[in-house]
């Protein structure tokens, strides 16, 4: 309902609330239990996406969205957020090329005007500027192998800091 292009258009507020409701369910059902078991959780989107897409992209009130996402996630914030930054036009072209090659999906958000996608990108970059300790911004122009290596090094570094913060004998539960 949220992403399929052939569905009726949603009001911006409806879209934001539905996405947060889905995130609340996912956090309680999947993420929180995994964290309680000591499992590392990797997600390809989280609350920053709501701030960027619905806040900066759709111009919804950021303070309201922060409150709603905080409520939906129980205040959960990632230890590391990796942002692959790329020029909007190049990113959309890659998305279309992947679709035509049968390797990707295309959704109703992808159909929005370039100006919308520019606002979303700017939003992500603003969030990264505000939380430089958490965000790791890389150029999406780099070859995939080079990106994978850089990302892996940062993940290992972040996990090492987290294991150390658990104290003696606690690091074994992080995988």
Backbone torsions as a table, in degrees:
resi	resn	phi	psi	omega
1	UNK	NA	-37.6	-176.9
2	UNK	-77.8	-35.5	-170.4
3	UNK	-113.1	-18.9	-175.5
4	UNK	-69.2	127.1	-176.4
5	UNK	-61.7	-25.9	-174.4
6	UNK	-88.7	7.0	179.3
7	UNK	-89.1	157.5	176.8
8	UNK	-61.2	149.4	179.2
9	UNK	-63.7	144.0	177.5
10	UNK	-105.5	148.9	170.5
11	UNK	-67.3	150.0	-177.2
12	UNK	-56.3	-42.3	-179.7
13	UNK	-65.0	-38.7	178.5
14	UNK	-62.8	-45.9	179.3
15	UNK	-59.2	-46.4	-179.2
16	UNK	-61.7	-44.3	-178.9
17	UNK	-67.9	-39.2	178.2
18	UNK	-65.4	-41.5	177.4
19	UNK	-63.2	-41.3	178.9
20	UNK	-69.0	-35.4	176.5
21	UNK	-63.8	-43.0	177.6
22	UNK	-62.9	-41.2	179.5
23	UNK	-65.1	-40.2	178.7
24	UNK	-59.8	-44.5	179.6
25	UNK	-63.8	-44.9	-177.6
26	UNK	-64.9	-41.6	179.3
27	UNK	-62.1	-47.8	-176.7
28	UNK	-71.1	-35.8	-174.5
29	UNK	-85.7	-33.8	-173.0
30	UNK	-119.3	-55.0	-170.2
31	UNK	-68.5	-53.9	-176.5
32	UNK	-60.1	-45.4	177.0
33	UNK	-61.3	-37.1	178.5
34	UNK	-65.7	-43.3	178.1
35	UNK	-63.0	-39.0	179.0
36	UNK	-64.5	-27.1	176.1
37	UNK	-82.9	-3.7	-178.4
38	UNK	85.7	16.8	-179.2
39	UNK	-86.6	139.6	173.3
40	UNK	-75.5	131.7	-178.8
41	UNK	-111.3	128.7	176.9
42	UNK	-118.0	130.2	-178.7
43	UNK	-131.2	145.1	-179.8
44	UNK	-89.6	-7.3	174.7
45	UNK	-153.5	148.1	175.6
46	UNK	-151.3	-155.1	-171.2
47	UNK	-60.6	-30.6	177.6
48	UNK	-59.1	-30.6	178.2
49	UNK	-64.6	-39.3	177.8
50	UNK	-63.7	-43.6	178.9
51	UNK	-62.5	-41.6	-177.6
52	UNK	-74.8	-49.7	-176.5
53	UNK	-73.5	-52.4	-175.7
54	UNK	-85.3	-32.1	179.6
55	UNK	-78.5	-69.0	-178.3
56	UNK	-72.4	-40.9	-177.9
57	UNK	-70.1	-48.9	-177.4
58	UNK	-96.0	-2.8	178.6
59	UNK	64.5	34.2	171.9
60	UNK	-81.1	156.1	-176.4
61	UNK	-61.3	121.2	-176.5
62	UNK	-66.1	-38.1	179.4
63	UNK	-64.7	-40.2	176.9
64	UNK	-63.9	-44.3	179.1
65	UNK	-64.8	-38.0	176.9
66	UNK	-62.0	-42.2	178.3
67	UNK	-62.8	-46.6	-177.8
68	UNK	-65.7	-43.3	-179.4
69	UNK	-69.0	-35.7	176.1
70	UNK	-62.5	-43.8	177.2
71	UNK	-62.5	-45.6	-177.1
72	UNK	-65.2	-35.6	-176.2
73	UNK	-96.4	-1.8	-174.7
74	UNK	64.9	25.4	179.5
75	UNK	82.1	5.8	-179.4
76	UNK	-66.6	130.1	179.2
77	UNK	-130.0	133.8	179.0
78	UNK	-61.0	149.5	174.1
79	UNK	-75.4	-27.0	-178.2
80	UNK	-145.7	132.4	174.1
81	UNK	-123.8	121.3	180.0
82	UNK	-99.6	124.5	-179.7
83	UNK	-116.2	114.2	175.1
84	UNK	-91.9	110.9	-174.7
85	UNK	-97.7	134.1	178.5
86	UNK	-149.7	150.7	174.9
87	UNK	-53.4	135.4	-174.2
88	UNK	-56.1	-48.2	-177.9
89	UNK	-62.2	-40.9	178.4
90	UNK	-65.9	-40.7	179.1
91	UNK	-63.0	-43.5	178.7
92	UNK	-66.7	-36.8	177.5
93	UNK	-65.0	-41.8	175.9
94	UNK	-60.4	-40.7	179.8
95	UNK	-62.3	-45.6	179.2
96	UNK	-65.3	-41.6	179.9
97	UNK	-62.1	-42.1	178.6
98	UNK	-63.9	-39.6	178.8
99	UNK	-61.7	-47.5	-179.2
100	UNK	-67.0	-26.2	177.1
101	UNK	-84.5	0.0	-180.0
102	UNK	75.1	20.8	-175.5
103	UNK	-111.0	-1.0	-175.3
104	UNK	-141.5	178.5	176.2
105	UNK	-118.1	156.8	178.8
106	UNK	-129.8	130.3	-176.9
107	UNK	-127.5	178.2	-175.0
108	UNK	-63.8	-26.5	177.2
109	UNK	-70.3	-35.5	177.9
110	UNK	-63.0	-25.0	-177.8
111	UNK	-79.0	-9.4	-176.5
112	UNK	-70.2	161.4	-177.0
113	UNK	-61.1	155.6	-179.7
114	UNK	-59.0	-37.2	-179.5
115	UNK	-59.2	-38.3	177.0
116	UNK	-61.1	-49.1	-178.3
117	UNK	-63.9	-32.4	175.7
118	UNK	-66.1	-41.1	177.9
119	UNK	-64.0	-39.3	178.4
120	UNK	-62.9	-47.3	179.1
121	UNK	-59.6	-46.8	178.2
122	UNK	-59.1	-38.1	178.2
123	UNK	-62.4	-46.6	178.0
124	UNK	-60.7	-42.5	-179.6
125	UNK	-66.3	-35.4	175.6
126	UNK	-65.4	-43.8	178.1
127	UNK	-60.9	-41.6	179.5
128	UNK	-64.0	-38.1	178.2
129	UNK	-66.0	-36.9	-179.1
130	UNK	-73.6	-27.0	-177.2
131	UNK	-130.2	63.5	-174.9
132	UNK	-63.4	-26.1	178.8
133	UNK	-68.1	-34.3	-175.6
134	UNK	-91.0	-37.5	-176.2
135	UNK	-84.3	139.6	173.2
136	UNK	-123.3	106.5	-174.2
137	UNK	-99.6	126.8	178.6
138	UNK	-127.7	150.9	176.5
139	UNK	-75.4	127.4	176.3
140	UNK	-72.5	0.7	178.3
141	UNK	-81.2	-18.4	-178.9
142	UNK	-69.3	153.9	176.9
143	UNK	-61.4	146.2	-178.1
144	UNK	-53.0	-40.0	-179.8
145	UNK	-64.4	-40.6	179.0
146	UNK	-66.8	-41.1	177.4
147	UNK	-62.0	-45.2	-179.2
148	UNK	-59.0	-41.1	179.9
149	UNK	-66.1	-44.7	179.2
150	UNK	-63.3	-43.7	-179.7
151	UNK	-63.3	-45.5	-178.4
152	UNK	-60.4	-42.2	179.2
153	UNK	-60.8	-41.7	-179.7
154	UNK	-69.0	-39.8	178.7
155	UNK	-62.4	-46.7	179.6
156	UNK	-61.6	-42.3	178.2
157	UNK	-62.1	-45.8	179.8
158	UNK	-63.9	-43.3	178.7
159	UNK	-63.1	-37.7	178.5
160	UNK	-61.9	-42.2	178.3
161	UNK	-64.8	-41.4	179.9
162	UNK	-65.3	-41.0	179.6
163	UNK	-63.9	-43.4	178.7
164	UNK	-61.6	-36.0	-177.8
165	UNK	-72.1	-16.6	178.9
166	UNK	-74.3	-24.6	179.6
167	UNK	98.8	174.3	-177.3
168	UNK	-58.1	133.4	174.4
169	UNK	77.0	1.0	-176.7
170	UNK	-99.6	-13.9	-173.7
171	UNK	-70.2	-18.1	-176.0
172	UNK	-64.9	-23.7	-175.4
173	UNK	-79.7	-11.4	180.0
174	UNK	-92.5	122.1	179.7
175	UNK	-121.0	NA	NA
